[in-house]
Amino acid sequence: MERAGDHLGPGYEFRCPATDFPRWGATSVSPCGPCWVEINLAAIGPSDSVLRYVIAHEFCHSNGIRDEQAADDCAARYGFPNVYFVR
């Protein structure tokens, strides 16, 4: 993600693997303490392309994008589109 230009938001911790949430990924909403992005590898399965999309999507959330479609659009701008399901 970082090589593509998509960076984890300032003050956020990256938790991977994590299993706190039954979704592919989750991001705490600022203001938070501590702030985090969690990726549930067990829910994603063995797909590298899904993993890259989920990380990019959650990194976009960590930078203030709250809307799910907007986070998908943000991830796509970095080269990691949501081609896995329709919102």
PDB file with SEQRES, HELIX, SHEET and CRYST1 records, atoms N, CA, C and O in Angstrom:
SEQRES   1 A   87  MET GLU ARG ALA GLY ASP HIS LEU GLY PRO GLY TYR GLU          
SEQRES   2 A   87  PHE ARG CYS PRO ALA THR ASP PHE PRO ARG TRP GLY ALA          
SEQRES   3 A   87  THR SER VAL SER PRO CYS GLY PRO CYS TRP VAL GLU ILE          
SEQRES   4 A   87  ASN LEU ALA ALA ILE GLY PRO SER ASP SER VAL LEU ARG          
SEQRES   5 A   87  TYR VAL ILE ALA HIS GLU PHE CYS HIS SER ASN GLY ILE          
SEQRES   6 A   87  ARG ASP GLU GLN ALA ALA ASP ASP CYS ALA ALA ARG TYR          
SEQRES   7 A   87  GLY PHE PRO ASN VAL TYR PHE VAL ARG                          
HELIX    1 AA1 LEU A   41  ILE A   44  1                                   4    
HELIX    2 AA2 ASP A   48  SER A   62  1                                  15    
HELIX    3 AA3 GLU A   68  ARG A   77  1                                  10    
SHEET    1 AA1 3 TYR A  12  ARG A  15  0                                        
SHEET    2 AA1 3 CYS A  35  ILE A  39  1                                        
SHEET    3 AA1 3 GLY A  25  THR A  27 -1                                        
CRYST1    1.000    1.000    1.000  90.00  90.00  90.00 P 1           1          
ATOM      1  N   MET A   1       0.823  -1.178   0.000  1.00  0.00           N  
ATOM      2  CA  MET A   1       0.000   0.000   0.000  1.00  0.00           C  
ATOM      3  C   MET A   1       0.871   1.247   0.000  1.00  0.00           C  
ATOM      4  O   MET A   1       0.649   2.180  -0.772  1.00  0.00           O  
ATOM      5  N   GLU A   2       1.853   1.245   0.869  1.00  0.00           N  
ATOM      6  CA  GLU A   2       2.686   2.441   1.009  1.00  0.00           C  
ATOM      7  C   GLU A   2       3.444   2.732  -0.296  1.00  0.00           C  
ATOM      8  O   GLU A   2       3.578   3.893  -0.682  1.00  0.00           O  
ATOM      9  N   ARG A   3       3.931   1.708  -0.964  1.00  0.00           N  
ATOM     10  CA  ARG A   3       4.629   1.936  -2.239  1.00  0.00           C  
ATOM     11  C   ARG A   3       3.693   2.526  -3.283  1.00  0.00           C  
ATOM     12  O   ARG A   3       4.126   3.264  -4.168  1.00  0.00           O  
ATOM     13  N   ALA A   4       2.398   2.197  -3.180  1.00  0.00           N  
ATOM     14  CA  ALA A   4       1.399   2.739  -4.111  1.00  0.00           C  
ATOM     15  C   ALA A   4       0.967   4.145  -3.704  1.00  0.00           C  
ATOM     16  O   ALA A   4       0.270   4.819  -4.462  1.00  0.00           O  
ATOM     17  N   GLY A   5       1.376   4.600  -2.505  1.00  0.00           N  
ATOM     18  CA  GLY A   5       1.041   5.944  -2.048  1.00  0.00           C  
ATOM     19  C   GLY A   5      -0.059   6.001  -1.009  1.00  0.00           C  
ATOM     20  O   GLY A   5      -0.376   7.080  -0.508  1.00  0.00           O  
ATOM     21  N   ASP A   6      -0.652   4.858  -0.672  1.00  0.00           N  
ATOM     22  CA  ASP A   6      -1.736   4.796   0.317  1.00  0.00           C  
ATOM     23  C   ASP A   6      -1.109   4.512   1.679  1.00  0.00           C  
ATOM     24  O   ASP A   6      -0.568   3.429   1.901  1.00  0.00           O  
ATOM     25  N   HIS A   7      -1.181   5.469   2.578  1.00  0.00           N  
ATOM     26  CA  HIS A   7      -0.504   5.360   3.866  1.00  0.00           C  
ATOM     27  C   HIS A   7      -1.491   5.233   5.016  1.00  0.00           C  
ATOM     28  O   HIS A   7      -2.599   5.767   4.968  1.00  0.00           O  
ATOM     29  N   LEU A   8      -1.069   4.519   6.043  1.00  0.00           N  
ATOM     30  CA  LEU A   8      -1.824   4.428   7.286  1.00  0.00           C  
ATOM     31  C   LEU A   8      -1.904   5.820   7.889  1.00  0.00           C  
ATOM     32  O   LEU A   8      -0.907   6.542   7.919  1.00  0.00           O  
ATOM     33  N   GLY A   9      -3.077   6.201   8.368  1.00  0.00           N  
ATOM     34  CA  GLY A   9      -3.267   7.528   8.935  1.00  0.00           C  
ATOM     35  C   GLY A   9      -2.361   7.782  10.136  1.00  0.00           C  
ATOM     36  O   GLY A   9      -2.021   6.847  10.861  1.00  0.00           O  
ATOM     37  N   PRO A  10      -1.970   9.031  10.352  1.00  0.00           N  
ATOM     38  CA  PRO A  10      -1.119   9.373  11.497  1.00  0.00           C  
ATOM     39  C   PRO A  10      -1.778   8.955  12.810  1.00  0.00           C  
ATOM     40  O   PRO A  10      -2.961   9.210  13.035  1.00  0.00           O  
ATOM     41  N   GLY A  11      -0.993   8.311  13.669  1.00  0.00           N  
ATOM     42  CA  GLY A  11      -1.491   7.890  14.972  1.00  0.00           C  
ATOM     43  C   GLY A  11      -2.215   6.562  14.968  1.00  0.00           C  
ATOM     44  O   GLY A  11      -2.674   6.116  16.019  1.00  0.00           O  
ATOM     45  N   TYR A  12      -2.332   5.915  13.819  1.00  0.00           N  
ATOM     46  CA  TYR A  12      -3.012   4.630  13.725  1.00  0.00           C  
ATOM     47  C   TYR A  12      -2.012   3.483  13.845  1.00  0.00           C  
ATOM     48  O   TYR A  12      -0.883   3.564  13.361  1.00  0.00           O  
ATOM     49  N   GLU A  13      -2.461   2.411  14.504  1.00  0.00           N  
ATOM     50  CA  GLU A  13      -1.693   1.179  14.642  1.00  0.00           C  
ATOM     51  C   GLU A  13      -2.264   0.162  13.663  1.00  0.00           C  
ATOM     52  O   GLU A  13      -3.480   0.077  13.491  1.00  0.00           O  
ATOM     53  N   PHE A  14      -1.396  -0.605  13.024  1.00  0.00           N  
ATOM     54  CA  PHE A  14      -1.816  -1.637  12.071  1.00  0.00           C  
ATOM     55  C   PHE A  14      -1.806  -2.981  12.783  1.00  0.00           C  
ATOM     56  O   PHE A  14      -0.766  -3.418  13.274  1.00  0.00           O  
ATOM     57  N   ARG A  15      -2.961  -3.638  12.840  1.00  0.00           N  
ATOM     58  CA  ARG A  15      -3.098  -4.936  13.507  1.00  0.00           C  
ATOM     59  C   ARG A  15      -3.455  -5.996  12.474  1.00  0.00           C  
ATOM     60  O   ARG A  15      -4.577  -6.045  11.971  1.00  0.00           O  
ATOM     61  N   CYS A  16      -2.490  -6.831  12.174  1.00  0.00           N  
ATOM     62  CA  CYS A  16      -2.696  -7.892  11.209  1.00  0.00           C  
ATOM     63  C   CYS A  16      -1.782  -9.057  11.575  1.00  0.00           C  
ATOM     64  O   CYS A  16      -0.564  -8.882  11.603  1.00  0.00           O  
ATOM     65  N   PRO A  17      -2.315 -10.213  11.851  1.00  0.00           N  
ATOM     66  CA  PRO A  17      -3.720 -10.576  11.776  1.00  0.00           C  
ATOM     67  C   PRO A  17      -4.475 -10.178  13.041  1.00  0.00           C  
ATOM     68  O   PRO A  17      -3.890 -10.055  14.117  1.00  0.00           O  
ATOM     69  N   ALA A  18      -5.753  -9.984  12.898  1.00  0.00           N  
ATOM     70  CA  ALA A  18      -6.635  -9.668  14.018  1.00  0.00           C  
ATOM     71  C   ALA A  18      -7.945 -10.415  13.797  1.00  0.00           C  
ATOM     72  O   ALA A  18      -8.334 -10.683  12.660  1.00  0.00           O  
ATOM     73  N   THR A  19      -8.613 -10.744  14.879  1.00  0.00           N  
ATOM     74  CA  THR A  19      -9.867 -11.497  14.764  1.00  0.00           C  
ATOM     75  C   THR A  19     -10.974 -10.887  15.611  1.00  0.00           C  
ATOM     76  O   THR A  19     -11.968 -11.556  15.893  1.00  0.00           O  
ATOM     77  N   ASP A  20     -10.825  -9.635  16.023  1.00  0.00           N  
ATOM     78  CA  ASP A  20     -11.824  -8.998  16.880  1.00  0.00           C  
ATOM     79  C   ASP A  20     -13.160  -8.792  16.169  1.00  0.00           C  
ATOM     80  O   ASP A  20     -14.202  -8.753  16.822  1.00  0.00           O  
ATOM     81  N   PHE A  21     -13.146  -8.663  14.864  1.00  0.00           N  
ATOM     82  CA  PHE A  21     -14.355  -8.380  14.106  1.00  0.00           C  
ATOM     83  C   PHE A  21     -14.548  -9.456  13.045  1.00  0.00           C  
ATOM     84  O   PHE A  21     -13.566  -9.925  12.468  1.00  0.00           O  
ATOM     85  N   PRO A  22     -15.799  -9.863  12.768  1.00  0.00           N  
ATOM     86  CA  PRO A  22     -16.045 -10.915  11.780  1.00  0.00           C  
ATOM     87  C   PRO A  22     -15.957 -10.420  10.336  1.00  0.00           C  
ATOM     88  O   PRO A  22     -16.239 -11.178   9.408  1.00  0.00           O  
ATOM     89  N   ARG A  23     -15.576  -9.177  10.140  1.00  0.00           N  
ATOM     90  CA  ARG A  23     -15.450  -8.615   8.789  1.00  0.00           C  
ATOM     91  C   ARG A  23     -14.007  -8.764   8.297  1.00  0.00           C  
ATOM     92  O   ARG A  23     -13.116  -9.131   9.062  1.00  0.00           O  
ATOM     93  N   TRP A  24     -13.792  -8.473   7.013  1.00  0.00           N  
ATOM     94  CA  TRP A  24     -12.444  -8.525   6.451  1.00  0.00           C  
ATOM     95  C   TRP A  24     -11.518  -7.541   7.142  1.00  0.00           C  
ATOM     96  O   TRP A  24     -10.362  -7.860   7.418  1.00  0.00           O  
ATOM     97  N   GLY A  25     -12.027  -6.329   7.427  1.00  0.00           N  
ATOM     98  CA  GLY A  25     -11.204  -5.309   8.067  1.00  0.00           C  
ATOM     99  C   GLY A  25     -12.066  -4.344   8.839  1.00  0.00           C  
ATOM    100  O   GLY A  25     -13.274  -4.252   8.624  1.00  0.00           O  
ATOM    101  N   ALA A  26     -11.423  -3.619   9.749  1.00  0.00           N  
ATOM    102  CA  ALA A  26     -12.124  -2.619  10.549  1.00  0.00           C  
ATOM    103  C   ALA A  26     -11.142  -1.507  10.899  1.00  0.00           C  
ATOM    104  O   ALA A  26      -9.939  -1.733  11.024  1.00  0.00           O  
ATOM    105  N   THR A  27     -11.684  -0.302  11.053  1.00  0.00           N  
ATOM    106  CA  THR A  27     -10.882   0.866  11.414  1.00  0.00           C  
ATOM    107  C   THR A  27     -11.607   1.625  12.501  1.00  0.00           C  
ATOM    108  O   THR A  27     -12.811   1.864  12.405  1.00  0.00           O  
ATOM    109  N   SER A  28     -10.870   2.008  13.548  1.00  0.00           N  
ATOM    110  CA  SER A  28     -11.487   2.811  14.600  1.00  0.00           C  
ATOM    111  C   SER A  28     -11.756   4.213  14.061  1.00  0.00           C  
ATOM    112  O   SER A  28     -11.089   4.678  13.137  1.00  0.00           O  
ATOM    113  N   VAL A  29     -12.740   4.873  14.653  1.00  0.00           N  
ATOM    114  CA  VAL A  29     -13.137   6.202  14.204  1.00  0.00           C  
ATOM    115  C   VAL A  29     -12.503   7.247  15.114  1.00  0.00           C  
ATOM    116  O   VAL A  29     -12.641   7.184  16.336  1.00  0.00           O  
ATOM    117  N   SER A  30     -11.822   8.187  14.523  1.00  0.00           N  
ATOM    118  CA  SER A  30     -11.172   9.258  15.264  1.00  0.00           C  
ATOM    119  C   SER A  30     -12.223  10.198  15.851  1.00  0.00           C  
ATOM    120  O   SER A  30     -13.221  10.428  15.167  1.00  0.00           O  
ATOM    121  N   PRO A  31     -12.096  10.751  17.031  1.00  0.00           N  
ATOM    122  CA  PRO A  31     -10.915  10.594  17.891  1.00  0.00           C  
ATOM    123  C   PRO A  31     -10.955   9.251  18.606  1.00  0.00           C  
ATOM    124  O   PRO A  31     -12.006   8.806  19.068  1.00  0.00           O  
ATOM    125  N   CYS A  32      -9.831   8.636  18.685  1.00  0.00           N  
ATOM    126  CA  CYS A  32      -9.728   7.334  19.321  1.00  0.00           C  
ATOM    127  C   CYS A  32      -8.411   7.258  20.081  1.00  0.00           C  
ATOM    128  O   CYS A  32      -7.508   8.062  19.850  1.00  0.00           O  
ATOM    129  N   GLY A  33      -8.309   6.347  20.936  1.00  0.00           N  
ATOM    130  CA  GLY A  33      -7.067   6.175  21.670  1.00  0.00           C  
ATOM    131  C   GLY A  33      -7.033   4.792  22.269  1.00  0.00           C  
ATOM    132  O   GLY A  33      -7.744   4.535  23.240  1.00  0.00           O  
ATOM    133  N   PRO A  34      -6.254   3.912  21.743  1.00  0.00           N  
ATOM    134  CA  PRO A  34      -5.449   4.083  20.529  1.00  0.00           C  
ATOM    135  C   PRO A  34      -6.290   3.900  19.260  1.00  0.00           C  
ATOM    136  O   PRO A  34      -7.341   3.259  19.283  1.00  0.00           O  
ATOM    137  N   CYS A  35      -5.819   4.461  18.185  1.00  0.00           N  
ATOM    138  CA  CYS A  35      -6.466   4.299  16.882  1.00  0.00           C  
ATOM    139  C   CYS A  35      -5.858   3.070  16.201  1.00  0.00           C  
ATOM    140  O   CYS A  35      -4.674   2.781  16.375  1.00  0.00           O  
ATOM    141  N   TRP A  36      -6.667   2.356  15.435  1.00  0.00           N  
ATOM    142  CA  TRP A  36      -6.170   1.127  14.824  1.00  0.00           C  
ATOM    143  C   TRP A  36      -6.885   0.790  13.521  1.00  0.00           C  
ATOM    144  O   TRP A  36      -8.009   1.222  13.263  1.00  0.00           O  
ATOM    145  N   VAL A  37      -6.193   0.009  12.722  1.00  0.00           N  
ATOM    146  CA  VAL A  37      -6.746  -0.668  11.560  1.00  0.00           C  
ATOM    147  C   VAL A  37      -6.489  -2.145  11.803  1.00  0.00           C  
ATOM    148  O   VAL A  37      -5.357  -2.547  12.072  1.00  0.00           O  
ATOM    149  N   GLU A  38      -7.548  -2.960  11.708  1.00  0.00           N  
ATOM    150  CA  GLU A  38      -7.421  -4.399  11.904  1.00  0.00           C  
ATOM    151  C   GLU A  38      -7.790  -5.133  10.624  1.00  0.00           C  
ATOM    152  O   GLU A  38      -8.747  -4.773   9.939  1.00  0.00           O  
ATOM    153  N   ILE A  39      -7.021  -6.164  10.312  1.00  0.00           N  
ATOM    154  CA  ILE A  39      -7.274  -6.995   9.146  1.00  0.00           C  
ATOM    155  C   ILE A  39      -7.462  -8.430   9.628  1.00  0.00           C  
ATOM    156  O   ILE A  39      -6.595  -8.980  10.307  1.00  0.00           O  
ATOM    157  N   ASN A  40      -8.599  -9.037   9.276  1.00  0.00           N  
ATOM    158  CA  ASN A  40      -8.934 -10.391   9.691  1.00  0.00           C  
ATOM    159  C   ASN A  40      -8.556 -11.365   8.579  1.00  0.00           C  
ATOM    160  O   ASN A  40      -9.352 -11.633   7.679  1.00  0.00           O  
ATOM    161  N   LEU A  41      -7.345 -11.884   8.651  1.00  0.00           N  
ATOM    162  CA  LEU A  41      -6.856 -12.787   7.606  1.00  0.00           C  
ATOM    163  C   LEU A  41      -7.703 -14.048   7.482  1.00  0.00           C  
ATOM    164  O   LEU A  41      -7.885 -14.561   6.378  1.00  0.00           O  
ATOM    165  N   ALA A  42      -8.223 -14.554   8.596  1.00  0.00           N  
ATOM    166  CA  ALA A  42      -9.045 -15.763   8.552  1.00  0.00           C  
ATOM    167  C   ALA A  42     -10.314 -15.536   7.739  1.00  0.00           C  
ATOM    168  O   ALA A  42     -10.774 -16.447   7.050  1.00  0.00           O  
ATOM    169  N   ALA A  43     -10.880 -14.347   7.808  1.00  0.00           N  
ATOM    170  CA  ALA A  43     -12.092 -14.040   7.051  1.00  0.00           C  
ATOM    171  C   ALA A  43     -11.789 -13.824   5.573  1.00  0.00           C  
ATOM    172  O   ALA A  43     -12.627 -14.114   4.718  1.00  0.00           O  
ATOM    173  N   ILE A  44     -10.611 -13.324   5.271  1.00  0.00           N  
ATOM    174  CA  ILE A  44     -10.234 -13.030   3.886  1.00  0.00           C  
ATOM    175  C   ILE A  44      -9.890 -14.300   3.118  1.00  0.00           C  
ATOM    176  O   ILE A  44     -10.251 -14.439   1.950  1.00  0.00           O  
ATOM    177  N   GLY A  45      -9.202 -15.214   3.762  1.00  0.00           N  
ATOM    178  CA  GLY A  45      -8.761 -16.419   3.072  1.00  0.00           C  
ATOM    179  C   GLY A  45      -7.435 -16.194   2.369  1.00  0.00           C  
ATOM    180  O   GLY A  45      -6.733 -15.228   2.668  1.00  0.00           O  
ATOM    181  N   PRO A  46      -7.083 -17.069   1.442  1.00  0.00           N  
ATOM    182  CA  PRO A  46      -5.745 -17.037   0.849  1.00  0.00           C  
ATOM    183  C   PRO A  46      -5.566 -16.093  -0.346  1.00  0.00           C  
ATOM    184  O   PRO A  46      -4.596 -16.241  -1.091  1.00  0.00           O  
ATOM    185  N   SER A  47      -6.450 -15.152  -0.547  1.00  0.00           N  
ATOM    186  CA  SER A  47      -6.380 -14.297  -1.734  1.00  0.00           C  
ATOM    187  C   SER A  47      -5.557 -13.034  -1.484  1.00  0.00           C  
ATOM    188  O   SER A  47      -5.953 -12.177  -0.694  1.00  0.00           O  
ATOM    189  N   ASP A  48      -4.404 -12.921  -2.161  1.00  0.00           N  
ATOM    190  CA  ASP A  48      -3.579 -11.712  -2.042  1.00  0.00           C  
ATOM    191  C   ASP A  48      -4.295 -10.482  -2.576  1.00  0.00           C  
ATOM    192  O   ASP A  48      -4.158  -9.398  -2.010  1.00  0.00           O  
ATOM    193  N   SER A  49      -5.058 -10.632  -3.658  1.00  0.00           N  
ATOM    194  CA  SER A  49      -5.725  -9.464  -4.239  1.00  0.00           C  
ATOM    195  C   SER A  49      -6.808  -8.934  -3.304  1.00  0.00           C  
ATOM    196  O   SER A  49      -6.970  -7.719  -3.188  1.00  0.00           O  
ATOM    197  N   VAL A  50      -7.550  -9.810  -2.637  1.00  0.00           N  
ATOM    198  CA  VAL A  50      -8.540  -9.354  -1.662  1.00  0.00           C  
ATOM    199  C   VAL A  50      -7.827  -8.680  -0.499  1.00  0.00           C  
ATOM    200  O   VAL A  50      -8.252  -7.617  -0.046  1.00  0.00           O  
ATOM    201  N   LEU A  51      -6.750  -9.281  -0.012  1.00  0.00           N  
ATOM    202  CA  LEU A  51      -5.988  -8.696   1.098  1.00  0.00           C  
ATOM    203  C   LEU A  51      -5.520  -7.287   0.745  1.00  0.00           C  
ATOM    204  O   LEU A  51      -5.645  -6.376   1.563  1.00  0.00           O  
ATOM    205  N   ARG A  52      -4.994  -7.097  -0.436  1.00  0.00           N  
ATOM    206  CA  ARG A  52      -4.506  -5.770  -0.842  1.00  0.00           C  
ATOM    207  C   ARG A  52      -5.657  -4.761  -0.908  1.00  0.00           C  
ATOM    208  O   ARG A  52      -5.512  -3.622  -0.465  1.00  0.00           O  
ATOM    209  N   TYR A  53      -6.792  -5.179  -1.459  1.00  0.00           N  
ATOM    210  CA  TYR A  53      -7.953  -4.288  -1.498  1.00  0.00           C  
ATOM    211  C   TYR A  53      -8.394  -3.903  -0.087  1.00  0.00           C  
ATOM    212  O   TYR A  53      -8.644  -2.728   0.183  1.00  0.00           O  
ATOM    213  N   VAL A  54      -8.492  -4.880   0.813  1.00  0.00           N  
ATOM    214  CA  VAL A  54      -8.969  -4.611   2.176  1.00  0.00           C  
ATOM    215  C   VAL A  54      -8.028  -3.659   2.901  1.00  0.00           C  
ATOM    216  O   VAL A  54      -8.483  -2.717   3.550  1.00  0.00           O  
ATOM    217  N   ILE A  55      -6.728  -3.890   2.800  1.00  0.00           N  
ATOM    218  CA  ILE A  55      -5.770  -3.000   3.465  1.00  0.00           C  
ATOM    219  C   ILE A  55      -5.882  -1.592   2.895  1.00  0.00           C  
ATOM    220  O   ILE A  55      -5.929  -0.622   3.652  1.00  0.00           O  
ATOM    221  N   ALA A  56      -5.927  -1.467   1.571  1.00  0.00           N  
ATOM    222  CA  ALA A  56      -6.046  -0.140   0.953  1.00  0.00           C  
ATOM    223  C   ALA A  56      -7.328   0.548   1.404  1.00  0.00           C  
ATOM    224  O   ALA A  56      -7.304   1.733   1.739  1.00  0.00           O  
ATOM    225  N   HIS A  57      -8.440  -0.168   1.419  1.00  0.00           N  
ATOM    226  CA  HIS A  57      -9.733   0.375   1.841  1.00  0.00           C  
ATOM    227  C   HIS A  57      -9.657   0.875   3.286  1.00  0.00           C  
ATOM    228  O   HIS A  57     -10.097   1.986   3.582  1.00  0.00           O  
ATOM    229  N   GLU A  58      -9.104   0.065   4.179  1.00  0.00           N  
ATOM    230  CA  GLU A  58      -9.020   0.447   5.593  1.00  0.00           C  
ATOM    231  C   GLU A  58      -8.019   1.591   5.805  1.00  0.00           C  
ATOM    232  O   GLU A  58      -8.251   2.456   6.649  1.00  0.00           O  
ATOM    233  N   PHE A  59      -6.930   1.610   5.065  1.00  0.00           N  
ATOM    234  CA  PHE A  59      -5.992   2.740   5.152  1.00  0.00           C  
ATOM    235  C   PHE A  59      -6.713   4.033   4.754  1.00  0.00           C  
ATOM    236  O   PHE A  59      -6.491   5.077   5.368  1.00  0.00           O  
ATOM    237  N   CYS A  60      -7.565   3.970   3.743  1.00  0.00           N  
ATOM    238  CA  CYS A  60      -8.328   5.158   3.336  1.00  0.00           C  
ATOM    239  C   CYS A  60      -9.229   5.617   4.483  1.00  0.00           C  
ATOM    240  O   CYS A  60      -9.336   6.815   4.747  1.00  0.00           O  
ATOM    241  N   HIS A  61      -9.879   4.664   5.169  1.00  0.00           N  
ATOM    242  CA  HIS A  61     -10.678   5.025   6.343  1.00  0.00           C  
ATOM    243  C   HIS A  61      -9.808   5.710   7.401  1.00  0.00           C  
ATOM    244  O   HIS A  61     -10.241   6.680   8.022  1.00  0.00           O  
ATOM    245  N   SER A  62      -8.599   5.219   7.608  1.00  0.00           N  
ATOM    246  CA  SER A  62      -7.729   5.797   8.644  1.00  0.00           C  
ATOM    247  C   SER A  62      -7.307   7.227   8.320  1.00  0.00           C  
ATOM    248  O   SER A  62      -6.817   7.951   9.187  1.00  0.00           O  
ATOM    249  N   ASN A  63      -7.499   7.619   7.082  1.00  0.00           N  
ATOM    250  CA  ASN A  63      -7.176   8.987   6.669  1.00  0.00           C  
ATOM    251  C   ASN A  63      -8.417   9.867   6.560  1.00  0.00           C  
ATOM    252  O   ASN A  63      -8.416  10.878   5.858  1.00  0.00           O  
ATOM    253  N   GLY A  64      -9.471   9.470   7.261  1.00  0.00           N  
ATOM    254  CA  GLY A  64     -10.643  10.333   7.380  1.00  0.00           C  
ATOM    255  C   GLY A  64     -11.794  10.046   6.448  1.00  0.00           C  
ATOM    256  O   GLY A  64     -12.813  10.732   6.524  1.00  0.00           O  
ATOM    257  N   ILE A  65     -11.684   9.068   5.573  1.00  0.00           N  
ATOM    258  CA  ILE A  65     -12.780   8.742   4.671  1.00  0.00           C  
ATOM    259  C   ILE A  65     -13.717   7.795   5.400  1.00  0.00           C  
ATOM    260  O   ILE A  65     -13.331   6.670   5.721  1.00  0.00           O  
ATOM    261  N   ARG A  66     -14.940   8.229   5.668  1.00  0.00           N  
ATOM    262  CA  ARG A  66     -15.879   7.437   6.462  1.00  0.00           C  
ATOM    263  C   ARG A  66     -16.852   6.628   5.614  1.00  0.00           C  
ATOM    264  O   ARG A  66     -17.245   5.532   6.013  1.00  0.00           O  
ATOM    265  N   ASP A  67     -17.240   7.134   4.477  1.00  0.00           N  
ATOM    266  CA  ASP A  67     -18.203   6.463   3.606  1.00  0.00           C  
ATOM    267  C   ASP A  67     -17.556   5.226   2.966  1.00  0.00           C  
ATOM    268  O   ASP A  67     -16.422   5.287   2.491  1.00  0.00           O  
ATOM    269  N   GLU A  68     -18.288   4.109   2.959  1.00  0.00           N  
ATOM    270  CA  GLU A  68     -17.757   2.861   2.420  1.00  0.00           C  
ATOM    271  C   GLU A  68     -17.453   2.951   0.925  1.00  0.00           C  
ATOM    272  O   GLU A  68     -16.393   2.505   0.488  1.00  0.00           O  
ATOM    273  N   GLN A  69     -18.364   3.520   0.135  1.00  0.00           N  
ATOM    274  CA  GLN A  69     -18.110   3.638  -1.296  1.00  0.00           C  
ATOM    275  C   GLN A  69     -16.942   4.574  -1.564  1.00  0.00           C  
ATOM    276  O   GLN A  69     -16.137   4.326  -2.462  1.00  0.00           O  
ATOM    277  N   ALA A  70     -16.846   5.644  -0.790  1.00  0.00           N  
ATOM    278  CA  ALA A  70     -15.720   6.566  -0.953  1.00  0.00           C  
ATOM    279  C   ALA A  70     -14.401   5.873  -0.616  1.00  0.00           C  
ATOM    280  O   ALA A  70     -13.387   6.141  -1.260  1.00  0.00           O  
ATOM    281  N   ALA A  71     -14.396   4.990   0.380  1.00  0.00           N  
ATOM    282  CA  ALA A  71     -13.180   4.242   0.713  1.00  0.00           C  
ATOM    283  C   ALA A  71     -12.843   3.256  -0.409  1.00  0.00           C  
ATOM    284  O   ALA A  71     -11.670   3.044  -0.714  1.00  0.00           O  
ATOM    285  N   ASP A  72     -13.863   2.653  -1.022  1.00  0.00           N  
ATOM    286  CA  ASP A  72     -13.619   1.804  -2.197  1.00  0.00           C  
ATOM    287  C   ASP A  72     -13.017   2.620  -3.336  1.00  0.00           C  
ATOM    288  O   ASP A  72     -12.058   2.189  -3.975  1.00  0.00           O  
ATOM    289  N   ASP A  73     -13.576   3.788  -3.585  1.00  0.00           N  
ATOM    290  CA  ASP A  73     -13.066   4.657  -4.648  1.00  0.00           C  
ATOM    291  C   ASP A  73     -11.627   5.075  -4.365  1.00  0.00           C  
ATOM    292  O   ASP A  73     -10.796   5.117  -5.272  1.00  0.00           O  
ATOM    293  N   CYS A  74     -11.339   5.382  -3.109  1.00  0.00           N  
ATOM    294  CA  CYS A  74      -9.986   5.749  -2.694  1.00  0.00           C  
ATOM    295  C   CYS A  74      -9.028   4.587  -2.943  1.00  0.00           C  
ATOM    296  O   CYS A  74      -7.959   4.785  -3.520  1.00  0.00           O  
ATOM    297  N   ALA A  75      -9.395   3.383  -2.515  1.00  0.00           N  
ATOM    298  CA  ALA A  75      -8.539   2.212  -2.721  1.00  0.00           C  
ATOM    299  C   ALA A  75      -8.291   1.983  -4.212  1.00  0.00           C  
ATOM    300  O   ALA A  75      -7.177   1.645  -4.612  1.00  0.00           O  
ATOM    301  N   ALA A  76      -9.316   2.165  -5.025  1.00  0.00           N  
ATOM    302  CA  ALA A  76      -9.178   1.981  -6.476  1.00  0.00           C  
ATOM    303  C   ALA A  76      -8.195   2.985  -7.071  1.00  0.00           C  
ATOM    304  O   ALA A  76      -7.440   2.645  -7.982  1.00  0.00           O  
ATOM    305  N   ARG A  77      -8.198   4.216  -6.564  1.00  0.00           N  
ATOM    306  CA  ARG A  77      -7.248   5.227  -7.066  1.00  0.00           C  
ATOM    307  C   ARG A  77      -5.801   4.795  -6.843  1.00  0.00           C  
ATOM    308  O   ARG A  77      -4.912   5.207  -7.588  1.00  0.00           O  
ATOM    309  N   TYR A  78      -5.557   3.969  -5.824  1.00  0.00           N  
ATOM    310  CA  TYR A  78      -4.210   3.475  -5.554  1.00  0.00           C  
ATOM    311  C   TYR A  78      -3.916   2.155  -6.257  1.00  0.00           C  
ATOM    312  O   TYR A  78      -2.827   1.598  -6.113  1.00  0.00           O  
ATOM    313  N   GLY A  79      -4.903   1.648  -7.030  1.00  0.00           N  
ATOM    314  CA  GLY A  79      -4.692   0.433  -7.798  1.00  0.00           C  
ATOM    315  C   GLY A  79      -5.258  -0.828  -7.176  1.00  0.00           C  
ATOM    316  O   GLY A  79      -4.912  -1.936  -7.585  1.00  0.00           O  
ATOM    317  N   PHE A  80      -6.140  -0.662  -6.171  1.00  0.00           N  
ATOM    318  CA  PHE A  80      -6.707  -1.811  -5.473  1.00  0.00           C  
ATOM    319  C   PHE A  80      -8.232  -1.714  -5.462  1.00  0.00           C  
ATOM    320  O   PHE A  80      -8.820  -1.407  -4.425  1.00  0.00           O  
ATOM    321  N   PRO A  81      -8.884  -1.974  -6.608  1.00  0.00           N  
ATOM    322  CA  PRO A  81     -10.331  -1.800  -6.708  1.00  0.00           C  
ATOM    323  C   PRO A  81     -11.108  -2.931  -6.027  1.00  0.00           C  
ATOM    324  O   PRO A  81     -10.613  -4.047  -5.868  1.00  0.00           O  
ATOM    325  N   ASN A  82     -12.339  -2.603  -5.634  1.00  0.00           N  
ATOM    326  CA  ASN A  82     -13.263  -3.610  -5.109  1.00  0.00           C  
ATOM    327  C   ASN A  82     -13.929  -4.282  -6.298  1.00  0.00           C  
ATOM    328  O   ASN A  82     -14.864  -3.739  -6.886  1.00  0.00           O  
ATOM    329  N   VAL A  83     -13.446  -5.454  -6.645  1.00  0.00           N  
ATOM    330  CA  VAL A  83     -14.052  -6.247  -7.712  1.00  0.00           C  
ATOM    331  C   VAL A  83     -14.667  -7.524  -7.119  1.00  0.00           C  
ATOM    332  O   VAL A  83     -14.901  -8.500  -7.831  1.00  0.00           O  
ATOM    333  N   TYR A  84     -14.922  -7.499  -5.815  1.00  0.00           N  
ATOM    334  CA  TYR A  84     -15.311  -8.693  -5.080  1.00  0.00           C  
ATOM    335  C   TYR A  84     -16.791  -8.712  -4.721  1.00  0.00           C  
ATOM    336  O   TYR A  84     -17.362  -9.791  -4.563  1.00  0.00           O  
ATOM    337  N   PHE A  85     -17.424  -7.557  -4.588  1.00  0.00           N  
ATOM    338  CA  PHE A  85     -18.849  -7.491  -4.278  1.00  0.00           C  
ATOM    339  C   PHE A  85     -19.350  -6.105  -4.638  1.00  0.00           C  
ATOM    340  O   PHE A  85     -18.566  -5.165  -4.771  1.00  0.00           O  
ATOM    341  N   VAL A  86     -20.670  -5.982  -4.795  1.00  0.00           N  
ATOM    342  CA  VAL A  86     -21.311  -4.717  -5.146  1.00  0.00           C  
ATOM    343  C   VAL A  86     -21.837  -4.082  -3.870  1.00  0.00           C  
ATOM    344  O   VAL A  86     -22.486  -4.747  -3.062  1.00  0.00           O  
ATOM    345  N   ARG A  87     -21.564  -2.815  -3.690  1.00  0.00           N  
ATOM    346  CA  ARG A  87     -22.092  -2.079  -2.532  1.00  0.00           C  
ATOM    347  C   ARG A  87     -23.485  -1.608  -2.857  1.00  0.00           C  
ATOM    348  O   ARG A  87     -24.128  -0.964  -2.028  1.00  0.00           O  
TER     349      ARG A  87                                                      
END                                                                             
